[in-house]
Amino acid sequence: MLELFPAGFEETARFDVVELAGYADAAAETALRAAGLGPVSVTLVEAGWEDRWREFHRPASVGGLWIGPPWETPEPGLIPVVIDPGRAFGTGAHATTRLCLELLQEQAPGSLLDVGCGSGVLAIAAALLGFGPVLGVDDDPLAIEVTLENATVNGVAGRVEARLVDARGGALPAAGLALANVSLSVVEAVAPLIVADRLIASGYLDRDTPELAGWRPLARRTCDGWAADLFERIQA
């Protein structure tokens, strides 16, 4: 399917089968049938299908922040964080991002490191909340590009830096506060390498309890089956 629809396709569970749907012309239909993936049906779609994905990206309000796509109107009185969801992972609506933003707003501003910055939601929100300097790192070049683009859109280009770094390889710069909204395995791998006073970690289910060498848990938040934790560095 990725070869036939490199721009993406939809996956829907229907009882005991999985339905895969892609938007294409007659040539792609012929190729799909030749691929022998299973039964193929064709439905004509209405005009405007190419923008219909926008319906799935809704804004979210977290404390004093509004996070949403550029075609939505920010709520009055909230700090807007405008994120284009079209190119890199992370729109701000996922529960783990909201939980991180809740904990972030309870911390005193200072230097900040965002490990696995994705589209830059957390790094940009931190800059708008007064944190600085703010550095986002990711091992995906697209994430770095999109983070810098979104920083410019939000007027914090001079306060948010983004670098291509494999956090599991070490050499992470020190910061007062670190964020890691990634998977449980990555959190546990990079936490010993992070040099910070506090760490906000998420990206895992509420049934998971991260075991982080050198860190003491301070607080936990849960939402929709996901969790985020605030840790404090154990002083030697």
Summary of the structure (lengths in Angstrom):
residues: 236
radius of gyration: 20.1
end to end distance: 52.2
largest distance: 66.0
contacts: 706
relative contact order: 0.11
helix: 26%
strand: 29%
